[in-house]
Amino acid sequence: MRNTRADVVLAALRVLQAQGLEGCSMRRVAAELEVQPSALYHHVPNKQHLLALMADEIVDPVTAAESRDPRLLCIELRDAMLAVRDGADVVATATAFRLGSSEIEERIAELVGSDGARTLLLYTFGHAQSTQTHRQAEAFGALIDPPAGRHRDDSEAEPAAMSSDLDSSFERGLDIILKGLA
């Protein structure tokens, strides 16, 4: 069976989900597809290009949305990145290195100007990366102290409460930025 570019991107996303960004190598993507690594280069010229395609796939639900609300676009972007292991790192890296066109940045720029769009995106990326790091540390049991006001015996309630606080904090920050832009 011949693989398509879409097959390569989806395989890369499966590897990303299983291994994280550090473990997402061309060799592992090829193994996922049961082909030699050289076969991938028929579809993508290099890993950076594959990273850009992965980022596009991660944010595709947001770019397909019809929203004209910059706040909602940022919330949807953060949710899309958080849905994929290391998704925030992939999207932020692809954007930082300008590995592809950023439809989301262009859409937000139409609504709040280019400087406002860049500020909103950098805030969204940073908050999503911080949230992913927190969630991964929590999953590995690497968080030493519970948040202020919580006791260690509240461990079952803690993840949901902390996640809710991170979501609330993100939305409050968006409101501050958007108010400043207005």
Residue frames as a rotation matrix with the C-alpha (Angstrom) as fourth column:
MET 1
0.579 0.815 0.000 0.00
0.815 -0.579 0.000 0.00
0.000 0.000 -1.000 0.00
ARG 2
-0.384 -0.679 0.626 1.32
0.642 -0.683 -0.348 3.44
0.664 0.268 0.698 -0.88
ASN 3
-0.067 0.289 -0.955 1.19
0.892 -0.412 -0.187 6.11
-0.447 -0.865 -0.230 1.76
THR 4
0.421 0.257 0.870 0.06
0.623 -0.779 -0.072 9.64
0.659 0.573 -0.488 1.12
ARG 5
-0.575 -0.567 0.590 1.28
0.014 -0.727 -0.686 12.86
0.818 -0.386 0.426 2.70
ALA 6
0.189 0.743 0.642 -1.82
-0.778 -0.285 0.559 12.76
0.599 -0.606 0.524 4.90
ASP 7
0.813 0.053 -0.580 -0.85
0.180 0.925 0.336 9.24
0.554 -0.377 0.742 6.05
VAL 8
-0.192 -0.971 -0.144 2.60
0.620 -0.006 -0.784 10.52
0.761 -0.240 0.603 7.02
VAL 9
-0.495 0.061 0.867 1.15
-0.454 -0.868 -0.199 13.44
0.741 -0.492 0.458 8.98
LEU 10
0.575 0.789 0.214 -1.34
-0.634 0.266 0.726 11.21
0.516 -0.553 0.654 10.81
ALA 11
0.581 -0.468 -0.665 1.41
0.529 0.839 -0.129 8.71
0.619 -0.277 0.735 11.61
ALA 12
-0.512 -0.791 0.334 3.57
0.288 -0.525 -0.801 11.54
0.809 -0.313 0.497 12.95
LEU 13
-0.138 0.553 0.822 0.69
-0.762 -0.589 0.269 12.67
0.633 -0.589 0.503 15.16
ARG 14
0.843 0.391 -0.368 0.27
-0.118 0.804 0.583 9.12
0.524 -0.449 0.724 16.50
VAL 15
0.073 -0.908 -0.413 3.98
0.730 0.331 -0.598 9.02
0.679 -0.258 0.687 17.32
LEU 16
-0.543 -0.214 0.812 3.71
-0.212 -0.901 -0.379 12.45
0.813 -0.378 0.443 18.92
GLN 17
0.416 0.807 0.420 0.81
-0.693 -0.018 0.721 11.26
0.589 -0.591 0.552 21.07
ALA 18
0.886 -0.058 -0.459 2.72
0.231 0.915 0.331 8.15
0.401 -0.400 0.824 22.16
GLN 19
0.204 -0.949 -0.241 6.28
0.937 0.260 -0.231 9.49
0.282 -0.179 0.943 22.44
GLY 20
0.571 -0.010 -0.821 6.02
0.372 -0.888 0.270 13.26
-0.732 -0.460 -0.503 22.82
LEU 21
0.947 -0.165 -0.275 7.82
-0.316 -0.621 -0.717 15.79
-0.053 0.766 -0.640 20.67
GLU 22
0.102 -0.984 0.145 11.28
-0.896 -0.027 0.443 14.67
-0.432 -0.176 -0.885 21.73
GLY 23
-0.383 -0.225 0.896 10.51
-0.073 0.974 0.213 11.12
-0.921 0.017 -0.390 20.61
CYS 24
0.688 0.712 0.139 8.87
0.133 0.066 -0.989 12.09
-0.713 0.699 -0.049 17.34
SER 25
-0.341 -0.892 -0.295 11.65
-0.353 -0.169 0.920 11.27
-0.871 0.418 -0.258 14.91
MET 26
0.055 0.284 -0.957 11.48
-0.998 0.026 -0.050 10.54
0.011 0.958 0.285 11.20
ARG 27
-0.803 -0.414 -0.428 12.68
-0.412 0.905 -0.104 7.02
0.431 0.093 -0.898 12.01
ARG 28
-0.823 0.540 0.175 9.78
0.100 0.442 -0.892 6.45
-0.559 -0.716 -0.418 14.42
VAL 29
0.024 0.840 -0.543 7.25
-0.697 -0.375 -0.611 7.88
-0.717 0.393 0.576 11.96
ALA 30
-0.242 -0.191 -0.951 8.60
-0.897 0.417 0.144 5.54
0.369 0.888 -0.273 9.29
ALA 31
-0.988 -0.129 -0.086 8.35
-0.081 0.903 -0.422 2.60
0.132 -0.410 -0.903 11.70
GLU 32
-0.461 0.887 0.029 4.74
-0.247 -0.096 -0.964 3.58
-0.852 -0.452 0.263 12.43
LEU 33
0.359 0.573 -0.737 4.04
-0.845 -0.136 -0.518 3.33
-0.397 0.808 0.435 8.68
GLU 34
0.452 -0.302 0.839 6.20
0.132 0.953 0.272 0.21
-0.882 -0.012 0.471 8.33
VAL 35
0.913 -0.270 0.307 8.43
0.284 -0.122 -0.951 1.84
0.294 0.955 -0.035 5.70
GLN 36
-0.056 -0.985 -0.161 12.05
0.992 -0.037 -0.122 2.89
0.114 -0.167 0.979 5.49
PRO 37
0.085 0.061 -0.994 12.77
0.508 -0.861 -0.010 6.44
-0.857 -0.505 -0.105 6.69
SER 38
-0.863 -0.476 -0.172 13.84
0.091 -0.481 0.872 7.42
-0.498 0.736 0.458 3.18
ALA 39
-0.510 0.747 0.426 10.27
0.818 0.269 0.508 6.74
0.265 0.608 -0.749 1.97
LEU 40
0.234 0.623 -0.747 9.02
0.806 -0.553 -0.209 9.68
-0.543 -0.553 -0.632 4.03
TYR 41
-0.417 -0.529 -0.739 11.08
0.098 -0.835 0.542 12.11
-0.904 0.154 0.400 1.97
HIS 42
-0.783 0.301 0.544 8.83
0.594 0.103 0.798 11.44
0.185 0.948 -0.260 -1.03
HIS 43
0.217 0.976 0.003 6.12
0.865 -0.194 0.463 13.26
0.453 -0.098 -0.886 0.93
VAL 44
0.987 0.023 -0.158 7.99
0.106 -0.836 0.538 15.80
-0.120 -0.548 -0.828 3.07
PRO 45
0.571 -0.815 0.100 11.39
-0.089 -0.183 -0.979 17.38
0.816 0.550 -0.177 2.39
ASN 46
-0.615 -0.788 -0.031 12.48
-0.012 0.049 -0.999 17.42
0.788 -0.614 -0.040 6.06
LYS 47
-0.460 0.409 -0.788 11.33
0.865 0.405 -0.295 17.14
0.198 -0.818 -0.540 9.65
GLN 48
-0.846 0.134 -0.517 10.64
0.099 -0.912 -0.398 20.88
-0.525 -0.387 0.758 9.90
HIS 49
-0.708 0.618 -0.342 8.18
-0.594 -0.259 0.762 20.65
0.382 0.742 0.550 7.03
LEU 50
-0.387 0.556 -0.736 6.53
0.421 0.816 0.396 17.66
0.820 -0.156 -0.550 8.71
LEU 51
-0.692 0.088 -0.716 6.30
0.680 -0.252 -0.688 19.67
-0.241 -0.964 0.114 11.93
ALA 52
-0.860 0.384 -0.337 4.49
-0.437 -0.895 0.095 22.45
-0.266 0.229 0.937 10.03
LEU 53
-0.487 0.697 -0.527 2.05
-0.357 0.392 0.848 19.94
0.797 0.601 0.058 8.55
MET 54
-0.471 0.278 -0.837 1.45
0.753 0.621 -0.218 18.47
0.459 -0.733 -0.501 12.00
ALA 55
-0.845 0.139 -0.517 0.75
0.241 -0.765 -0.598 21.95
-0.478 -0.629 0.613 13.37
ASP 56
-0.741 0.596 -0.310 -1.70
-0.632 -0.461 0.624 22.59
0.229 0.657 0.718 10.53
GLU 57
-0.370 0.598 -0.711 -3.50
0.152 0.794 0.589 19.34
0.917 0.110 -0.385 11.37
ILE 58
-0.640 0.086 -0.763 -3.66
0.767 0.111 -0.631 20.19
0.031 -0.990 -0.137 15.08
VAL 59
-0.727 0.325 -0.605 -5.21
-0.008 -0.885 -0.466 23.62
-0.687 -0.333 0.646 14.44
ASP 60
-0.934 0.338 0.112 -7.40
0.160 0.117 0.980 22.52
0.319 0.934 -0.163 11.51
PRO 61
-0.160 0.945 -0.285 -10.62
0.972 0.201 0.120 22.47
0.170 -0.258 -0.951 13.59
VAL 62
-0.027 0.099 -0.995 -9.99
0.521 -0.848 -0.098 26.09
-0.853 -0.521 -0.028 14.55
THR 63
-0.835 -0.334 -0.437 -9.17
-0.170 -0.600 0.782 27.27
-0.523 0.727 0.444 11.03
ALA 64
-0.788 0.598 0.142 -12.31
0.461 0.421 0.781 25.54
0.408 0.681 -0.608 9.77
ALA 65
-0.179 0.740 -0.648 -14.48
0.888 -0.163 -0.431 27.35
-0.425 -0.652 -0.628 12.33
GLU 66
0.032 0.328 0.944 -16.40
0.779 -0.600 0.182 30.40
0.626 0.730 -0.275 11.17
SER 67
0.454 0.224 -0.862 -15.90
0.845 -0.415 0.338 32.41
-0.282 -0.882 -0.377 14.36
ARG 68
0.204 -0.343 0.917 -15.24
0.438 -0.806 -0.399 36.14
0.876 0.483 -0.014 14.08
ASP 69
0.932 0.113 0.345 -14.53
-0.264 -0.439 0.859 36.49
0.248 -0.892 -0.379 17.82
PRO 70
0.090 -0.990 -0.113 -10.80
-0.507 0.052 -0.860 36.71
0.857 0.135 -0.497 18.66
ARG 71
-0.223 -0.111 0.969 -11.46
-0.965 0.166 -0.203 35.52
-0.139 -0.980 -0.144 22.23
LEU 72
0.684 0.565 0.461 -13.29
-0.479 0.825 -0.300 32.42
-0.549 -0.015 0.835 21.03
LEU 73
0.775 -0.466 -0.426 -10.61
-0.279 0.353 -0.893 31.73
0.567 0.811 0.144 18.41
CYS 74
-0.231 -0.912 0.340 -7.91
-0.762 -0.048 -0.645 31.81
0.605 -0.408 -0.684 21.09
ILE 75
-0.006 0.312 0.950 -9.91
-0.850 0.499 -0.169 29.52
-0.527 -0.808 0.262 23.39
GLU 76
0.921 0.388 0.037 -10.50
-0.297 0.761 -0.577 27.07
-0.252 0.521 0.816 20.53
LEU 77
0.439 -0.848 -0.298 -6.81
-0.455 0.076 -0.887 27.23
0.775 0.525 -0.352 19.55
ARG 78
-0.369 -0.566 0.737 -5.71
-0.920 0.110 -0.376 26.47
0.132 -0.817 -0.561 23.11
ASP 79
0.361 0.595 0.718 -8.20
-0.652 0.712 -0.262 23.60
-0.667 -0.374 0.644 23.33
ALA 80
0.935 -0.028 -0.355 -6.95
-0.285 0.536 -0.795 22.16
0.212 0.844 0.493 20.02
MET 81
0.031 -0.998 -0.046 -3.33
-0.612 0.017 -0.791 22.31
0.790 0.052 -0.610 21.16
LEU 82
-0.352 -0.142 0.925 -4.14
-0.921 0.232 -0.314 20.79
-0.170 -0.962 -0.212 24.56
ALA 83
0.691 0.706 0.158 -5.96
-0.646 0.700 -0.303 17.89
-0.324 0.107 0.940 22.90
VAL 84
0.807 -0.498 -0.319 -2.66
0.091 0.638 -0.765 16.56
0.584 0.588 0.560 21.52
ARG 85
0.682 -0.639 -0.357 0.36
0.575 0.167 0.801 15.64
-0.452 -0.751 0.481 23.60
ASP 86
-0.336 -0.874 -0.351 2.93
0.527 -0.483 0.699 18.42
-0.780 0.050 0.623 23.13
GLY 87
0.238 0.537 0.809 0.51
0.971 -0.153 -0.184 20.04
0.025 0.830 -0.558 20.67
ALA 88
0.939 0.089 -0.332 1.29
0.149 -0.976 0.161 23.50
-0.310 -0.201 -0.929 22.03
ASP 89
0.066 -0.991 -0.120 5.01
-0.065 -0.124 0.990 22.96
-0.996 -0.058 -0.073 21.45
VAL 90
-0.327 -0.152 0.933 4.42
0.826 0.433 0.360 21.76
-0.459 0.888 -0.016 17.89
VAL 91
0.546 0.648 0.531 2.17
0.822 -0.535 -0.192 24.68
0.160 0.542 -0.825 16.94
ALA 92
0.868 -0.255 -0.427 4.26
-0.013 -0.870 0.492 27.31
-0.497 -0.422 -0.758 18.73
THR 93
-0.124 -0.977 0.175 7.48
0.176 0.152 0.973 26.02
-0.977 0.151 0.153 17.17
ALA 94
-0.182 0.116 0.976 6.02
0.965 0.211 0.155 25.89
-0.188 0.971 -0.151 13.67
THR 95
0.812 0.542 0.214 4.70
0.567 -0.820 -0.076 29.42
0.134 0.183 -0.974 14.09
ALA 96
0.658 -0.615 -0.435 7.91
-0.025 -0.595 0.803 30.79
-0.753 -0.517 -0.407 15.63
PHE 97
-0.413 -0.873 0.259 9.98
0.203 0.189 0.961 29.44
-0.888 0.449 0.100 12.77
ARG 98
0.058 0.550 -0.833 7.36
-0.747 -0.530 -0.402 30.57
-0.663 0.645 0.380 10.24
LEU 99
-0.804 -0.388 0.450 7.22
-0.102 0.836 0.539 27.04
-0.585 0.387 -0.712 8.86
GLY 100
-0.489 0.703 0.516 3.83
0.866 0.321 0.384 27.64
0.104 0.635 -0.766 7.34
SER 101
-0.612 0.378 0.695 1.28
-0.145 -0.917 0.371 30.33
0.778 0.126 0.616 6.89
SER 102
-0.888 0.326 -0.325 -0.72
0.407 0.229 -0.884 31.01
-0.214 -0.917 -0.336 10.00
GLU 103
-0.427 0.823 0.375 -4.35
0.408 -0.195 0.892 31.25
0.807 0.534 -0.252 8.95
ILE 104
0.353 0.571 -0.741 -5.34
0.915 -0.045 0.402 31.81
0.196 -0.820 -0.538 12.56
GLU 105
-0.394 -0.562 -0.727 -2.92
0.665 -0.721 0.197 34.70
-0.634 -0.406 0.658 12.95
GLU 106
-0.944 0.066 0.322 -4.28
0.229 -0.573 0.787 36.23
0.236 0.817 0.526 9.74
ARG 107
-0.068 0.998 -0.016 -7.90
0.603 0.054 0.796 35.83
0.795 0.045 -0.605 10.92
ILE 108
0.320 0.146 -0.936 -7.21
0.920 -0.285 0.270 37.34
-0.228 -0.947 -0.226 14.32
ALA 109
-0.708 -0.653 -0.268 -5.20
0.545 -0.747 0.381 40.15
-0.449 0.124 0.885 12.69
GLU 110
-0.596 0.582 0.552 -8.26
0.411 -0.370 0.833 41.06
0.690 0.724 -0.019 10.63
LEU 111
0.420 0.855 -0.305 -10.14
0.651 -0.050 0.757 41.51
0.632 -0.516 -0.578 13.91
VAL 112
0.865 -0.104 -0.492 -7.56
0.399 -0.454 0.797 43.17
-0.306 -0.885 -0.351 16.19
GLY 113
0.745 -0.637 -0.197 -4.63
-0.656 -0.648 -0.387 44.16
0.119 0.417 -0.901 13.96
SER 114
0.472 -0.610 -0.636 -1.32
-0.041 0.706 -0.707 42.39
0.881 0.360 0.308 13.43
ASP 115
-0.584 -0.706 0.401 0.30
-0.436 -0.144 -0.888 43.44
0.685 -0.694 -0.224 16.73
GLY 116
-0.046 0.671 0.740 -2.81
-0.989 0.073 -0.129 42.42
-0.141 -0.738 0.660 18.65
ALA 117
0.821 0.344 -0.455 -2.95
-0.461 0.870 -0.174 39.07
0.336 0.353 0.873 16.86
ARG 118
0.004 -0.912 -0.409 0.71
-0.079 0.408 -0.910 38.38
0.997 0.036 -0.071 17.60
THR 119
-0.615 -0.197 0.764 0.21
-0.720 -0.254 -0.646 39.28
0.321 -0.947 0.015 21.27
LEU 120
0.362 0.845 0.393 -2.87
-0.917 0.398 -0.013 37.04
-0.168 -0.356 0.919 21.57
LEU 121
0.739 -0.112 -0.665 -1.12
-0.246 0.873 -0.420 34.14
0.628 0.474 0.618 19.86
LEU 122
-0.341 -0.937 -0.072 2.02
-0.207 0.150 -0.967 34.38
0.917 -0.315 -0.245 21.97
TYR 123
-0.427 0.287 0.857 -0.11
-0.904 -0.122 -0.410 34.50
-0.013 -0.950 0.312 25.12
THR 124
0.655 0.755 -0.035 -2.20
-0.755 0.652 -0.065 31.53
-0.027 0.069 0.997 23.92
PHE 125
0.425 -0.586 -0.689 0.87
-0.137 0.711 -0.689 29.47
0.895 0.387 0.222 23.02
GLY 126
-0.569 -0.747 0.342 2.62
-0.415 -0.098 -0.904 30.26
0.709 -0.657 -0.255 26.28
HIS 127
-0.171 0.589 0.790 -0.39
-0.968 0.050 -0.247 29.48
-0.185 -0.807 0.561 28.43
ALA 128
0.805 0.473 -0.359 -1.07
-0.554 0.816 -0.167 26.25
0.214 0.333 0.918 26.53
GLN 129
0.087 -0.855 -0.512 2.57
-0.125 0.500 -0.857 25.16
0.988 0.139 -0.063 26.88
SER 130
-0.672 -0.306 0.675 2.51
-0.656 -0.178 -0.734 25.92
0.345 -0.935 -0.081 30.61
THR 131
0.259 0.862 0.435 -0.76
-0.941 0.327 -0.087 24.03
-0.218 -0.387 0.896 31.01
GLN 132
0.735 -0.026 -0.678 0.59
-0.319 0.869 -0.379 21.01
0.599 0.495 0.630 29.11
THR 133
-0.360 -0.928 -0.094 3.75
-0.239 0.189 -0.952 21.01
0.902 -0.320 -0.290 31.21
HIS 134
-0.476 0.266 0.838 1.67
-0.879 -0.126 -0.459 21.16
-0.017 -0.956 0.294 34.39
ARG 135
0.605 0.796 0.004 -0.59
-0.794 0.604 -0.077 18.34
-0.063 0.044 0.997 33.23
GLN 136
0.457 -0.519 -0.723 2.36
-0.166 0.749 -0.642 16.14
0.874 0.413 0.256 32.26
ALA 137
-0.633 -0.700 0.330 4.10
-0.427 -0.040 -0.903 16.79
0.646 -0.713 -0.273 35.57
GLU 138
-0.116 0.707 0.698 0.86
-0.973 0.062 -0.224 15.97
-0.201 -0.705 0.680 37.37
ALA 139
0.761 0.447 -0.470 0.46
-0.580 0.794 -0.184 12.74
0.291 0.413 0.863 35.37
PHE 140
0.144 -0.813 -0.564 4.00
0.036 0.574 -0.818 11.67
0.989 0.098 0.112 36.28
GLY 141
0.762 0.216 -0.611 3.50
0.589 0.160 0.792 12.54
0.269 -0.963 -0.005 39.93
ALA 142
-0.210 -0.965 0.156 6.19
0.845 -0.260 -0.467 15.21
0.491 0.034 0.870 39.71
LEU 143
0.134 0.299 0.945 4.25
-0.187 -0.929 0.321 17.96
0.973 -0.219 -0.069 41.47
ILE 144
-0.677 -0.554 -0.484 5.67
0.355 0.330 -0.875 18.22
0.645 -0.764 -0.026 44.96
ASP 145
-0.885 0.347 -0.309 3.38
0.159 -0.399 -0.903 20.64
-0.437 -0.849 0.298 46.75
PRO 146
-0.102 0.916 0.387 -0.36
0.994 0.110 0.002 20.96
-0.041 0.385 -0.922 46.26
PRO 147
-0.248 0.082 0.965 -1.67
0.347 -0.923 0.167 24.40
0.904 0.376 0.201 45.31
ALA 148
-0.960 -0.121 0.254 -2.09
-0.160 -0.507 -0.847 26.83
0.231 -0.853 0.468 48.20
GLY 149
-0.320 0.883 0.343 -5.17
-0.939 -0.248 -0.238 26.05
-0.125 -0.398 0.909 50.26
ARG 150
0.576 0.485 -0.658 -5.26
-0.586 0.806 0.082 22.37
0.570 0.338 0.749 49.27
HIS 151
0.150 -0.489 0.859 -4.18
-0.815 0.431 0.387 19.41
-0.559 -0.759 -0.334 51.34
ARG 152
-0.750 -0.555 -0.359 -2.59
-0.661 0.610 0.437 16.25
-0.024 0.566 -0.824 50.04
ASP 153
-0.752 0.499 0.432 -5.67
0.276 0.832 -0.481 14.23
-0.599 -0.242 -0.763 51.00
ASP 154
0.266 0.823 -0.502 -7.70
-0.275 -0.434 -0.858 16.27
-0.924 0.366 0.111 48.48
SER 155
-0.658 -0.752 -0.025 -5.81
-0.207 0.149 0.967 14.53
-0.724 0.642 -0.254 45.65
GLU 156
-0.417 0.543 0.729 -8.92
0.824 0.564 0.051 13.33
-0.384 0.622 -0.683 43.83
ALA 157
0.669 0.723 -0.172 -10.39
0.609 -0.666 -0.431 16.81
-0.426 0.184 -0.886 43.57
GLU 158
0.103 -0.730 -0.676 -7.09
0.087 -0.670 0.737 18.51
-0.991 -0.135 -0.006 42.84
PRO 159
-0.732 -0.476 0.488 -6.62
0.516 0.083 0.853 17.76
-0.446 0.876 0.185 39.09
ALA 160
0.005 0.812 0.584 -10.08
0.960 -0.168 0.225 18.97
0.281 0.559 -0.780 38.12
ALA 161
0.750 0.265 -0.606 -9.78
0.512 -0.813 0.278 22.05
-0.419 -0.519 -0.745 40.32
MET 162
-0.158 -0.895 -0.418 -6.31
0.168 -0.442 0.881 22.91
-0.973 0.069 0.220 39.01
SER 163
-0.653 -0.034 0.756 -7.40
0.745 0.148 0.650 22.38
-0.134 0.988 -0.071 35.40
SER 164
0.424 0.885 0.192 -10.41
0.887 -0.449 0.108 24.63
0.182 0.125 -0.975 35.96
ASP 165
0.571 -0.290 -0.768 -8.15
0.292 -0.803 0.520 27.26
-0.767 -0.521 -0.374 37.52
LEU 166
-0.570 -0.814 0.113 -5.79
0.355 -0.120 0.927 27.12
-0.741 0.569 0.357 34.53
ASP 167
-0.320 0.554 0.768 -8.74
0.921 -0.006 0.389 27.53
0.220 0.832 -0.509 32.16
SER 168
0.720 0.627 -0.299 -10.08
0.689 -0.697 0.198 30.46
-0.084 -0.348 -0.934 34.19
SER 169
0.169 -0.764 -0.623 -6.67
0.262 -0.575 0.775 32.07
-0.950 -0.294 0.103 34.37
PHE 170
-0.687 -0.398 0.608 -6.31
0.651 0.034 0.758 31.79
-0.322 0.917 0.236 30.60
GLU 171
0.058 0.818 0.572 -9.68
0.914 -0.274 0.299 33.40
0.402 0.506 -0.764 29.98
ARG 172
0.727 0.134 -0.674 -9.00
0.499 -0.777 0.384 36.22
-0.472 -0.615 -0.632 32.44
GLY 173
-0.290 -0.923 -0.254 -5.71
0.315 -0.343 0.885 36.92
-0.904 0.177 0.390 30.66
LEU 174
-0.533 0.191 0.824 -7.49
0.841 0.011 0.541 37.01
0.094 0.981 -0.167 27.30
ASP 175
0.561 0.827 0.010 -9.97
0.812 -0.553 0.187 39.51
0.160 -0.096 -0.982 28.68
ILE 176
0.407 -0.505 -0.762 -7.13
0.321 -0.701 0.636 41.74
-0.855 -0.503 -0.123 29.94
ILE 177
-0.664 -0.710 0.235 -5.39
0.435 -0.111 0.894 41.68
-0.609 0.695 0.382 26.54
LEU 178
-0.329 0.615 0.716 -8.59
0.892 -0.046 0.449 42.28
0.309 0.787 -0.534 24.58
LYS 179
0.692 0.542 -0.477 -9.60
0.685 -0.702 0.197 45.12
-0.228 -0.463 -0.856 26.87
GLY 180
0.014 -0.800 -0.599 -6.21
0.217 -0.583 0.783 46.71
-0.976 -0.141 0.166 26.29
LEU 181
-0.762 -0.286 0.581 -6.54
0.588 0.072 0.806 46.28
-0.272 0.956 0.113 22.54
ALA 182
0.199 0.921 0.335 -9.99
0.961 -0.250 0.117 47.91
0.192 0.298 -0.935 22.59
